Amino acid sequence: MTFATTMMMTDFVPADIDATKWENIQPYYQQLLDRTFKCSGCIEKFLLDRSELDAAAAEAGSNLYIAMTCSTEDESIKNAFLAFVETVEPELKKVGFELNKKVVRCEHVGDLDKDRYSVLLRDWFADVEIFREENVPLQTEDTKLGQEYAELCGAMMVDFDGEARTMPQMGVYQQDQDRSVREASWRAVAERRLQDRATIDGIFDKMVVNRNKTANNAGFEEYRGYMFAVKHRFDYTPDDCIAFHEAIEKECMPIVRKLAWERKEALGVDTLRPWDLSVDPHGNAPLKPFDSADDLIEKTSKLFHRMGAGLGDMFDTMRDGGVSLDLDSRKGKAPGGYQASRDRQRKPFIFMNAACLPRDLDTMVHEAGHAFHYMLCRHDDLVWYRSAPLEFAEVASMSMESLAYPFLDEFYSEDEIKRAIRKHLEGIVSVLPWVATIDAFQHWIYLNPEHSQEERTAQWLDLGKRFGGGVDWSGLEAEQEAVWHRQLHPFEVPFYYVEYGIAQLGALQMWLKYRENPKQALEDYKNGLSLGSSKTLPELFEGAGLRFDFSADMMAKLMKTVSEELDNHA
């Protein structure tokens, strides 16, 4: 598949270059390596040319990843992705290090505009400090292990209600008022996942060994410290994350336990079981916000047009015959949802597994928020600024979920809107403990890299006691022990999860601003997103009129508001 190239800022890289093959792009990287810097202007021209070349390589990898996740069972597509991972990405890492080093150690680097380049140079100095060539094959192996995990999950199907169904498609049965149907469907999914438990645990064991060795090679005692450096977490520490876990336990868990008690009473059951968590507890029919992927696209477009600030027009640019959207759930499609960027075209792509559930609507507006973010900062000439730290990138997406509240009549009746908003607010309260669980789990794993599977399981269960929310798992011990296998982040993007919690507090701040002054809130939202990653994390939050603050005090303030809204939508 080929795509037109747009918005090129330099003629250094041919428009039709095939960047999936290293031999095609290596000569251009060599030209960059051979350049001499006589002044800061030489560096700036170098950065523009390198940006276009890096964009071409990034887009090639992105297209291959998109194709692989859309069709995990296609051997030719899988092999093309793996070939890129094995032959191109390692070379990109090595040449990237050399090019970063060439810039940060240049005698003229201090003459560059500090306001324009300080964030980029800060990141590159850190990258140069931690790069080790011997880690490149380890990182390649880690990517391949992640692909194995995705392939396993994408192949999972269950025979239920007369036909074979994907894991996302099974979610609809968790809203059924018949408890026996919910239980049967839940058990069918859980039992299918358990068939691959040993294999998935084995993959993860290899990942832990691999990642610990990578950290040691780079001079770190453990992988956690290494990943904080890799992720450029300059504005908070592991101790701040631990304090965040404690704030969630203190401020969220009382609300979670209250909601669990209310749900148990409304359902009239002795204990809450895992299959009791998604059904409407008052006997209402399941919410069905749309009938098909096309219906979802049409209604989402109307929602954003009504929201205003040009968001509807931005969303409509993605309605281009499947090039920018792949929403249906189907056999062989990888799990989850994501927004990817094609950096040469400067176009976003949204992937999800829609099964006509309320969570699919949340995913749609969430990933659209990421797409808006990319579209608002793609004007930047430097590819490295056409993104943002994840702590702020998720503000862009999560904010859309709550800013959509006034426009849910595109999907629901008046009574259903009330239910949908309450369901979403309950989701916010419950996801924060899940974020704390996944993040704390990863802290423990990599501070104890020689742990056994049994020790890892024991730690998982201990965290469940802190953040579990009153679900009765009796008789389901094996299922409970392996429930973290469904979360792709520890497998494919390690230590990417606490960002969701930090960003959720930013998104809640944006929601409060929007309730007071919608026009100003959207103006601030777009202003913050337009900065990309050209500013520090606190400055990005400030640019959107928010505070970079995930302290216990901020948590208490926001949870108080959420709790009041839950009562209003009871």
N, C-alpha and C positions, 0 to 999 in steps of 0.2 A: 504494500500500500504506500502510495506517495502523497505528499501534501505540498501545497504551495508555500513558499517561504515569504514571510511578510516582515515589515518593520526592521529590515536589516540596517545596521548603523555603520557598516564597514564593508568594503569589497575584498577583504582579506581571504574570506572563505567562499568557495564557489557555492552558488545557491543549490545546486543539484548533487552535492557531495554525499556519498554513501558512508555515513559515519558509523555504521555497524561493524566496519572492518578496520582494524588498527593500521594496516598498511596504507589506507586511504587518507588518514588524518595525521599519521606520524610525521610526514614531511613538513606540515604546517606547524606542528609543535616544535620540530627541530629548528625551524626558522625563528620561532620565538626564543628558543634557548640561545640561539646564536646572536641575537640582537645585543647592541651595546647601548648603554644609557649615558647620554651626555648632559642631560638636564631632566627636570621633573616633567617637562612636556613629552620627552621620549617615553617616560613611564606611563603617562596618561594614554598616549597612542598605543602602547603595548597592551594596556589594560582593555581598551576597546576591542583590539584585534583578538586578544585571548578570550574575551567575553563571548564574541561571536563563535569562536571555535569550541569553547566549552559548551555553549548553547547547542551547537550542532551535535556534539557527543551526548549531551544530556538528553536531547530529544530522541536520539536513536535508541538509547537505553530505555527511555520512558515508553516509546512505542512498542518495543519488544516486551516490556513488562506488562503493559496493557493487554497486548495480544495473548500473553501466557495466562494471565488471570482470567481472561474471557474464555479461554479454551484450554484448560489444564490437561485435557486428554489428547490433544493434537501433538503428536510426537515431533513433527517438523517445527512447530511453533516453540515447543519446549526446548528443542535442541538449538534453535536460533537464539533464544534467550540465554541458555547456558553457555553457548559459544561466546556471546558478548561478555557474560560474567567472567568467563575463564581467560579470554584472550584480550579483551579491550579494557575492562575496568581495572585490572591490575596495572596495566601500562598507564592508564589515566592517573591512578594514584601516585605512581612513581614520578611521572612527568609533572604532575601538579605540585608535588613537593619541591621539585627542582625550580619550577617557575615561581612558587611562593618565596622560596629562599632567595632567588635572584632579585626579587623586588624588595623584601624586607631588609636585605643586607646591602642594598645599593646606597652609595654615598649621597644620592640625591633624594632619597625617600623622605627625608625630613622637610623638604621644600614643598611637598604636596599639600594641598588645601586640607587642613585638619578637619574642618567641618564636613567635608565631602568624603574623606577617605579613612577617618580614624577608626570607625567600626570595622571596616574591611581589613585594615592593617592589624588591628588588635586580634582579629580572628586568625589571620595568616601567621602572625608571630606565634600564636598558640599551636597552630597546626604544624609549623616547622619544628617546634620544640618536641612534639610527641611523635612525629613520623618516624617509623622504622621500616626499612625495606623488607625485612624478614616477616613483617606482619601482613604484607600484601597477600601472600597465598593463604594465610590464616583467615583473613577477611573474605577472600573468595570462597573458601570452604564454608564459612558461616552463612554466606548468601545461598550457597547450594543446599545447605541443610535447611534453611528457611523455605526454599522452594520445595524440598521434600515434604515438609510439614504442610504447605499450602496444597500440594498435590493430593496428599492423604485426605485433607479436609474437603477438598473439592469433589473427591470421589465418593464421599459418604452419602448414601441414599437409604431410605427405609421404605418398605412396602406397608402402606397404611391406607385404610379406607378405599381399598380396591385398586390402588396404583402406586407406582414408585414415586417418591417425593424427596426433594432436597431438604437439608436441615432448615434453611430459612422458611420454606413452604410449610413445614410442620408447625411453625409458630402460631398459625391461625387456630389450631386446635386448643391452644392454651387459653383461648377466650371462650371456649364452649361452656355453657352453663351446666352441662352434664359432667359431674366430677369424674365419673368412670372414663369418659372419653378423654378428659384432660390427663388423667393418670396413665391411661393406655398409651397415649401419644407421647407423653413425657418419657415413659419407660422405654418406648421404642427408640427414641432418639438417644437416650442415655446408654442403652444397651449397645446401640450401634457405635457410639463413641468409644465405649469400653473395649470393643473388638480391636481397636488400634492403640489401646492404652500403653502396652509394653513397647510398641514401636515408637510412639511419640515420646515416652519417657527416655528411650534410648537415644533418640535424636537430641533431646534436650541435654542429656548427660554429655554428649559430644560437644554441644555448644558451650557448656560451662567450662569444660577443659580447654577448649579452643580460645574462648574469650579471656580466661584467666592468664593463659600463656601470652596472649596479645598484650594485656596490661603489663605483665612482668617484663616483656621485651621493651616496652616503652618507659621502663623505670618506675612503674607504679606497683605498690604492694598488692593492690586489689583492683578489680575491674570497675568498681563503683567510681573510684577517684579518676580513673582513666576516662570513663564515659562522661563524667562532669566536664572534663577538659575537652573531649571530642565535641560535646554539645554546646561548648562555649557558655557554660553556666557561670558567668562572671558575677551575677547579681544575687545569687543565693547559694546556700551550701547544703550538704547532706543533713547537717543538724537542723536547718530550717525545714527540711522535708519531714524529719522525725517530729518536729514541733507541729507541723501541719497535720500529720497523722493524729496526734494527740488532740488537736483542736477539733478535728472531725469526730473523733470518738466522744469528745465532751459535748459538742454543740449539735451534731447531727443524729447521733445514736438515740437520744431520748425521743426525737421526732420519729425516727424509724420504728422504734419499739411501740410508740403510740399508734402509728399507722398500722402496724402489724396486729395490734390488739383490736383496733377498730375493724380491720378486715376479717379477723377470726370471728368476731361477734356478728358481723353482718352476714357472713357465710353460714354461721351456725355450726361450726365445726369445733372439735375438741382441740386440735392443733393445726397449725398451718403447715402444709406439705409443699414441696417445690412446685407442684402443679396447681397451687392455689394463688399464685402471685400475679397473674396477668388477667384473670377473669374479672369481669365487673362484679363486685361483691353484692350488689343490690339487685341482681337478676336481670339487668338490661342486656339486650342483644349486643354481640360484639360490634365494636366500631369498625366500619369499613370505609375509609376516607376516599377510596378510588377503586376503579374496576380493572384498570390495566395500566401499563407503563405510559401509553399515550394519554390516557385520562389524567394520570398524575402530572405529566408535563404540562398539559393544557391548564389544569387548575392551578398549578404552581406559577405559571406565567401570569395568570390573572391576579393571584395573590401579590406578586411583586409589583405589578403595574399599579395596583391600588395602594401598596405601601409607599410608592413614590420614589423620589430622588434618583430616577433613572434606572432603578434596579430591574424593572420589568424589561426594558430594552436590552439591558446587559444579559439577562437570562435568555432572551429570545435569540441572541446571537449563537447560542449553543444548540438550537433546534436545527441541526444541519444534516439530517439523514443518518444519524447514528455515529458520526465521526466524533462528536463530543459527549455523547450520552450512551451508556449501556446499563440499563436499569433492571431488566427482567432476571428473575432467578431461574436457573436451568441446570441440568446435570452437566458436570464437568467444569462448572464455573467456580472460581475460587470464592471463599467466604468473605463476608464483610462489605465495607464500602470505603471508597477513598476518592480524593480529587487528585489528579496528576496534572503536570504541566508539560506542554510541548514548547520548549524554550526558544526554538528557532522561529516557529510560527507565532509564538507568544499567545497560545490558545490553551484554555483549560480543558480537562476531560473529567467526567464524573462516572464512577463505577459504583453499582450497588446491586443488591439482590431483593428486588421488590416482591412482596407477597401480599399486597393489599392490606397491610397492617398499619396501625397508627405509628409504630416505630419507623416504618418506611417513609412516612411523611416527614417525621423528624429528621431522618437521614437525608431526605431530598433537600430540605431547606438548609440543613447543616452543611452539606457539601456544596450547595449553591453559595453559601457564605464564603467558603474557601475559594470558589471560582471568582466571586466578586473581588476578593482580596487580590487574586492574581491579576485580574483585569485592571484593577485600580493602580497597581504598581508596575505593570509591565512596560510602562513608558520609560523606565529607567534604562539607561544605556548599558549598565553593568548587570549581567545575569545574576551575580551573587546578591544583588539587592532586590531581585524580583521574587522574594519570599519573605519570611519573617521567622523569628524564634517561635518555637511551637507554643510557648506560653501565651504569646499574643496571637499567633495564627488561629488558635482554637477560640479565641475571643470573637474573631471574625465569623466563625461558623456557629458557635453556640448562641451568640446574640440573636441570630436569625430565628432560632427556635422559639424564643419568647417574644420577639418583635412581631412574629406571625400571629400572635393571639387574636388581635382585632379583625383578622381577615380569614379566620377558620371557617366562616360561613361558606367559603368556596368548597369546603369538604364535608361540612357537618350541619345538622339542624341546630337550633338554639340550645336544646337540651343536651345534644351531643357535644357542643362546644364546651359547655361547662364540664362535662366528663373528661373531654380531651385535655383541657387545661389542667384539671386536677391530676390527671394521669401523668402529664408532663412534669408538673411540680413534684409529684411523688417520685418520679424518675430522677429529678435533680437531687432530692434528698437521699435517695438510695444509691445513686451512682458515686457520690462522694466517698462513702465508706468502701465501695468497691475499688475506687481509685487508691484509697489508702491501703487496702488489702494487697492489690497488685504491686504497688510501689514498695511497700514494706517487705513483701515477699522477695522482691528482687534485691533489695538491700541485704536481706539475710543471706540469700543464695550466694551472692558474690563476696560477701564478707566471710563466708564459710564455703569456699569453692571445692573442698574435698568431701563434702557431705555425701551421704548415701541417699538413695531414693526413699528409704524409710524415714530418715531424718527430715528430708524435704517435705514428705507427706505430713509428718508430725508438726512441722512449722506451719504448714498451710492450715491444718486443723486448729492450731492455736490462734491464728489470725481470724479464723472463722468465729471463734468465741468472742473476740473483740468487736468484730464488724458484721456478724452474721445476721442479725435482725430477727431472731426468734423463729426460724424455720426448723421444723422437725425432720431430721434426716434418718431417723431410726429405721433400720433395715435397708438403708441405702448408703451404707458406709463406703463402698467402693466408688459409687457415683460421686459422692461428696469429695472424696480424696482426689478425684481426677477432674473436677469441674473446671479447674484453671486451664485445662487443655484447650478449652473453647476460645480462650483469649489469645489472639494472635500476637499481641505486642511482645510478650516475653520471648517469643520464638523469632519473630521477624524484625522487630525494632526494639531491642533491649533498652530499658530505662526510659522509653518513651511512654509515659502514662501519667506521671504526676502532673504533667503539663495540662491535662484535662481538668484536674481539680483546681489548679491555679487559674486557668482560663475561665472556669465556671464562675469564679468569684468576680472576674472582670465582666463576664457576660451578664451576671445579675446586676452589677452596677449599671451597665448599659440599659438594661430593662427598666430600672428605676428612673433613669434619665429620660427614657422614651415615654414613660407614663406621664412625666411632668411636661415635656416639650418635645413631641415627636420630630418636628422639623429640625430643631437644633441637635437632637440626639443623632439623627441620620447624617447630618452635616459633620458632626464630630466623628462618627463611625467611619465615614468615607475619608475624612482627613487622616485619621490614624492609619487606615489601610493603605493609603496612597504612599506612605513612607516606606513601605516594604520592610527591609531590614537595614536601612541606612542610618538608623539611630539605635541607641541602647534600649534595652527592654523597658526600663522605667520611662524613658522618653517616648517610646511608642504608646504606652498606656496613657501618658500625659497628652500626647497628640490626639487621642480619642476622647479626652476629657475624663479619664479614669485614673485610679490609683493602682500602682503595682503593689498590692498589699494582700497577703494571704495569712495574716496574723490571726490569732484567736479573737481579737476584738472585731476585726472585719468579718470573720466567720460568724460571730454571735449576732452582729447587726443584720447581716443578710439572712441568716436562718430565722431570725425573728420575723422578718418581712415575709419570707416564704411560708412560715407556719401560719401567719395571719391570713395569707391568701388561700392556703389549704382550707382553713376554717370557712372562708367566704365561699368556697366552691364545694363545700360538703354536700 
